[in-house]
Amino acid sequence: MTIKVALAGAGAFGIKHLDGIKNIDGVEVVSLISRDLAKTQEVADKYGIKHVSTDLADSLAIKEVDAVILCTPTQMHAEQTLACLKAGKHVQVEIPLCDVLKEGEQVVEAAKASGLVAMCGHTRRFNPSHQYVHKKIEAGEFNIQQMDVQTYFFRRTNMNALGQPRSWTDHLLWHHAAHTVDLFAYQAGSPIVKANAIQGPIHKDLGIAMDMSIQLQAANGAICTLSLSFNNDGPLGTFFRYIGDTATYIARYDDLFSGKEEKIDVSKVDVSMNGIELQDREFFAAIKEGREPNSSVAQVLPCYQVLHQLEQQLGG
């Protein structure tokens, strides 16, 4: 059976998904949705996608569409996920699931009632570097004492990863911290029981804090220190240091190093080195096998409960 997919959001992340899906057998993108029809048509032509629209409802009305991948602005995630479930479509929504906890809870309830696959794009669970560490933990060979994480960007204006103007404002807490909060609980194998945050000044134009510091502790005692900034002029991205009882690992995207900067080969960890492709493979495998995916909306909800708690602390 070929899984027929509609993809919403033809920006930088939507294109990453399209590139990943090209490598997956038995999956075809049949509909592309984005705000700007001309740009959407251009991307659709490049990837051989027959149907284009500026309205998600048009694609949800297509009977042959089995599943939807949402790469749309954060503020639309929960509402659009609910619309997909209501239309009887399996859905993968990019991180974050929501930026209001109550909306995320509604999605989890709707997903449970529907029996459909509903997954959130917490890519770090799938990156080979983090999978390598996860396998060590599962084998009982490594236990986290501390994760030290830096998420750094240089952003003075509202631009996306391709350097194009964004129609929405990105957020350190609800988007970028979500990756690490979820990964920490997942790798520690233990729920987060303590969380603390402080933030720097609010940007006069963007209306968001450009710097943030978060401390977490899991029930098993492991701790996480996360520093986030939109003010850091190089190197950009997220860098993870796993400090454990038997080793130290440094993860930079899909690459992994020892604490002494020795490169660790993670090329055999999974069928691809591309975290987005691996995430999509899990989504489609869960649909075919009729099971809950890793990173289901239910599994990641505790992360958003922690973010909500931190937002309250910061006076949000």
C-alpha positions as CSV (number, residue, x, y, z in Angstrom):
1,M,0.0,0.0,0.0
2,T,1.2,3.5,-0.8
3,I,0.6,6.1,1.9
4,K,-0.6,9.3,0.3
5,V,0.5,12.4,2.1
6,A,-0.4,16.1,2.2
7,L,2.3,18.4,3.4
8,A,1.4,21.9,4.8
9,G,4.2,24.5,4.9
10,A,6.5,24.8,1.9
11,G,9.2,26.7,3.9
12,A,12.6,25.5,5.0
13,F,11.4,22.7,7.2
14,G,8.7,21.5,4.7
15,I,11.5,21.1,2.1
16,K,13.6,19.0,4.6
17,H,10.6,16.7,4.9
18,L,10.1,16.5,1.1
19,D,13.8,15.6,0.8
20,G,13.6,12.9,3.4
21,I,10.4,11.4,2.0
22,K,12.1,11.0,-1.4
23,N,14.2,8.2,0.2
24,I,11.2,6.3,1.7
25,D,9.5,3.6,-0.3
26,G,5.7,3.3,-0.3
27,V,5.0,7.0,0.4
28,E,3.8,9.7,-2.1
29,V,3.2,13.4,-1.4
30,V,0.1,14.2,-3.4
31,S,-0.8,17.6,-2.0
32,L,1.2,20.7,-0.9
33,I,-0.3,23.6,1.1
34,S,1.3,26.9,1.8
35,R,0.4,30.6,2.0
36,D,1.9,31.9,-1.2
37,L,0.4,30.0,-4.2
38,A,3.2,30.9,-6.7
39,K,6.0,29.7,-4.3
40,T,4.0,26.6,-3.4
41,Q,3.5,25.8,-7.1
42,E,7.3,26.2,-7.6
43,V,8.1,23.7,-4.9
44,A,5.3,21.3,-6.0
45,D,6.7,21.3,-9.6
46,K,10.2,20.6,-8.3
47,Y,9.0,17.5,-6.2
48,G,6.3,16.3,-8.7
49,I,3.4,17.1,-6.4
50,K,0.1,17.3,-8.4
51,H,-2.2,19.3,-6.0
52,V,-1.5,22.7,-4.5
53,S,-3.6,24.9,-2.3
54,T,-3.3,27.8,0.2
55,D,-6.0,26.1,2.4
56,L,-5.5,23.0,4.5
57,A,-9.2,22.2,4.3
58,D,-8.8,21.6,0.5
59,S,-6.3,18.9,1.1
60,L,-8.2,17.3,4.0
61,A,-11.2,17.0,1.6
62,I,-9.1,14.8,-0.7
63,K,-10.3,11.2,0.0
64,E,-7.0,9.6,-1.1
65,V,-5.0,11.6,1.5
66,D,-4.1,9.2,4.3
67,A,-1.8,11.4,6.3
68,V,-0.7,15.0,6.8
69,I,2.6,16.5,7.9
70,L,2.3,20.0,9.3
71,C,5.3,22.3,9.0
72,T,3.3,25.5,9.6
73,P,3.7,28.4,12.1
74,T,3.7,27.3,15.8
75,Q,0.5,29.1,16.6
76,M,-1.4,27.0,14.1
77,H,-0.1,23.6,15.2
78,A,-2.7,22.4,17.7
79,E,-5.7,23.7,15.7
80,Q,-4.5,22.2,12.4
81,T,-3.7,18.9,14.1
82,L,-7.2,18.7,15.5
83,A,-8.6,19.4,12.0
84,C,-6.5,16.6,10.5
85,L,-7.8,14.1,13.2
86,K,-11.3,15.3,12.7
87,A,-11.0,14.6,8.9
88,G,-9.8,11.0,9.7
89,K,-6.2,11.6,8.7
90,H,-3.0,10.4,10.5
91,V,-0.9,13.5,11.4
92,Q,2.6,14.4,12.2
93,V,3.0,18.0,13.5
94,E,6.3,19.7,13.6
95,I,7.7,20.7,17.0
96,P,6.2,22.4,19.1
97,L,2.9,20.6,19.5
98,C,1.4,23.8,20.9
99,D,2.3,27.1,22.6
100,V,-0.7,26.9,24.9
101,L,-0.8,23.8,27.1
102,K,-4.6,23.4,27.1
103,E,-4.5,23.1,23.3
104,G,-1.9,20.4,23.5
105,E,-4.0,18.5,26.0
106,Q,-7.0,18.8,23.6
107,V,-4.9,17.2,20.8
108,V,-3.8,14.3,23.0
109,E,-7.5,13.6,23.9
110,A,-8.6,13.8,20.3
111,A,-5.8,11.5,19.2
112,K,-6.7,8.9,21.8
113,A,-10.4,9.0,20.8
114,S,-9.6,8.8,17.1
115,G,-7.3,5.7,17.1
116,L,-5.2,7.5,14.4
117,V,-1.4,7.9,14.5
118,A,-0.6,11.4,15.9
119,M,3.0,12.2,16.3
120,C,5.1,15.3,17.0
121,G,8.4,16.1,15.3
122,H,10.8,15.8,18.3
123,T,13.7,15.2,15.9
124,R,16.3,14.7,18.7
125,R,14.8,11.3,19.6
126,F,15.7,10.2,16.0
127,N,19.1,11.8,15.3
128,P,21.8,9.0,15.1
129,S,24.0,10.8,17.6
130,H,21.3,10.8,20.3
131,Q,20.1,7.3,19.3
132,Y,23.6,6.1,20.0
133,V,23.5,7.5,23.5
134,H,20.0,6.1,24.0
135,K,21.1,2.6,23.1
136,K,24.0,2.8,25.6
137,I,21.5,3.9,28.3
138,E,19.0,1.1,27.3
139,A,21.9,-1.5,27.5
140,G,22.7,-0.3,31.1
141,E,26.2,0.9,29.9
142,F,25.6,4.7,30.6
143,N,23.6,6.8,33.0
144,I,23.2,10.6,32.6
145,Q,24.5,12.7,35.5
146,Q,24.1,16.0,33.7
147,M,23.2,17.2,30.3
148,D,24.7,20.5,29.4
149,V,23.0,22.1,26.3
150,Q,23.5,25.3,24.4
151,T,20.9,26.4,21.8
152,Y,22.4,29.4,20.0
153,F,21.2,31.6,17.1
154,F,22.0,35.1,15.8
155,R,18.7,36.8,15.1
156,R,18.0,40.5,15.0
157,T,15.0,40.3,12.7
158,N,12.3,37.8,12.1
159,M,13.9,35.5,9.5
160,N,13.7,31.7,8.9
161,A,16.5,29.2,8.3
162,L,16.6,30.1,4.6
163,G,17.1,33.8,5.4
164,Q,13.5,34.7,4.3
165,P,11.1,36.9,6.4
166,R,8.9,34.9,8.7
167,S,5.2,35.5,9.1
168,W,5.3,34.5,12.8
169,T,7.6,35.0,15.7
170,D,9.8,32.1,16.8
171,H,10.1,31.5,20.6
172,L,13.0,30.2,22.7
173,L,10.8,28.6,25.3
174,W,8.0,27.0,23.4
175,H,10.0,25.9,20.3
176,H,13.7,25.7,21.0
177,A,13.6,24.6,24.7
178,A,11.0,22.0,23.7
179,H,13.7,19.9,21.9
180,T,15.9,19.7,25.0
181,V,13.2,19.4,27.7
182,D,11.8,16.3,25.9
183,L,15.2,14.8,25.0
184,F,16.4,15.1,28.6
185,A,13.4,13.2,30.1
186,Y,13.6,10.7,27.2
187,Q,17.3,10.0,27.7
188,A,17.1,10.1,31.5
189,G,14.2,7.6,31.3
190,S,12.7,9.6,34.2
191,P,10.1,12.4,34.4
192,I,11.2,16.0,35.1
193,V,10.3,16.9,38.7
194,K,12.0,20.3,39.1
195,A,12.2,23.1,36.5
196,N,13.5,26.6,36.9
197,A,14.0,29.4,34.3
198,I,15.2,33.0,34.0
199,Q,15.2,35.2,30.9
200,G,17.0,38.3,29.7
201,P,15.5,41.6,28.4
202,I,12.5,41.5,26.1
203,H,13.4,42.6,22.5
204,K,11.7,46.0,21.7
205,D,10.5,44.9,18.2
206,L,10.1,41.2,18.5
207,G,8.4,41.2,21.9
208,I,10.3,38.1,23.1
209,A,13.2,37.4,25.4
210,M,16.4,36.9,23.3
211,D,18.2,35.0,26.1
212,M,17.1,32.3,28.5
213,S,18.6,29.9,31.0
214,I,16.7,26.7,32.2
215,Q,17.6,24.1,34.9
216,L,15.9,20.7,35.1
217,Q,16.0,17.7,37.3
218,A,14.6,14.3,36.7
219,A,13.1,12.0,39.3
220,N,16.1,9.8,39.2
221,G,18.4,12.7,40.1
222,A,19.9,13.6,36.7
223,I,20.1,17.3,36.0
224,C,20.1,19.4,32.8
225,T,21.4,22.9,32.3
226,L,20.1,24.6,29.1
227,S,21.3,28.0,27.8
228,L,19.4,29.6,24.9
229,S,20.1,32.7,22.9
230,F,19.1,34.6,19.8
231,N,22.0,37.0,20.4
232,N,25.0,34.6,19.8
233,D,27.1,35.6,16.8
234,G,28.5,32.1,15.9
235,P,28.7,29.0,16.1
236,L,24.9,28.4,15.6
237,G,22.7,25.4,16.5
238,T,22.3,23.2,19.5
239,F,25.2,21.5,21.2
240,F,24.8,18.7,23.7
241,R,27.2,17.5,26.3
242,Y,26.1,14.2,28.0
243,I,28.1,13.8,31.3
244,G,27.5,10.3,32.6
245,D,28.8,7.7,35.0
246,T,31.0,5.9,32.4
247,A,31.6,8.4,29.7
248,T,31.1,11.9,28.3
249,Y,29.6,12.4,24.9
250,I,29.3,15.6,22.8
251,A,26.5,15.7,20.2
252,R,26.5,18.3,17.4
253,Y,23.5,17.6,15.1
254,D,24.0,14.1,13.7
255,D,27.7,13.9,14.7
256,L,28.9,12.5,18.0
257,F,32.3,12.9,19.8
258,S,33.8,11.7,23.1
259,G,34.5,14.2,25.8
260,K,38.1,14.3,24.4
261,E,36.7,15.3,20.9
262,E,37.3,11.9,19.4
263,K,34.8,11.2,16.6
264,I,32.4,8.4,17.2
265,D,31.0,6.5,14.1
266,V,27.2,6.7,14.2
267,S,26.7,5.8,10.5
268,K,25.4,2.3,11.4
269,V,23.0,3.4,14.1
270,D,20.1,3.6,11.7
271,V,19.2,3.4,8.0
272,S,20.0,7.1,7.4
273,M,22.0,9.9,9.0
274,N,19.1,12.3,8.5
275,G,17.1,12.9,11.6
276,I,14.1,14.3,9.7
277,E,14.0,11.3,7.4
278,L,14.2,8.9,10.3
279,Q,11.4,10.8,12.1
280,D,9.2,10.5,8.9
281,R,10.1,6.7,8.6
282,E,8.8,6.2,12.1
283,F,5.6,8.0,11.3
284,F,4.9,5.9,8.2
285,A,5.9,2.7,9.9
286,A,3.5,3.4,12.8
287,I,0.7,3.9,10.3
288,K,1.5,0.7,8.4
289,E,1.9,-1.3,11.7
290,G,-1.1,0.2,13.4
291,R,0.9,1.2,16.5
292,E,1.8,4.2,18.6
293,P,4.9,6.0,17.2
294,N,8.0,7.0,19.2
295,S,7.3,10.7,19.9
296,S,3.5,10.4,19.8
297,V,1.6,13.4,21.0
298,A,0.8,11.5,24.3
299,Q,4.5,10.8,24.9
300,V,5.6,14.4,24.4
301,L,2.8,16.1,26.4
302,P,4.9,16.0,29.7
303,C,7.4,18.3,27.9
304,Y,4.7,20.9,27.3
305,Q,3.5,20.6,30.9
306,V,7.1,21.6,31.9
307,L,7.2,24.5,29.4
308,H,3.8,25.8,30.7
309,Q,5.2,25.7,34.3
310,L,8.3,27.6,33.2
311,E,6.1,30.2,31.4
312,Q,4.2,30.7,34.6
313,Q,7.4,31.2,36.5
314,L,8.6,33.8,33.9
315,G,5.4,35.7,34.4
316,G,3.9,34.6,31.1
